[in-house]
């Protein structure tokens, strides 16, 4: 089963920030793609627990 969530991605002062709207999980990365990749990983860990 695949979950679909809404994410907001924006550029902070030093890093890109990605946030899952529904769950409030947030991550960051040096690039937009890296921030989204990190958010996916954070969501997997969040949903496991």
ABEGO torsion letter per residue (X at the ends): XBBBBBBBBBBBAABBBBBBAAAGBBBBBABAAAAAAAAAAAAAAAAAX
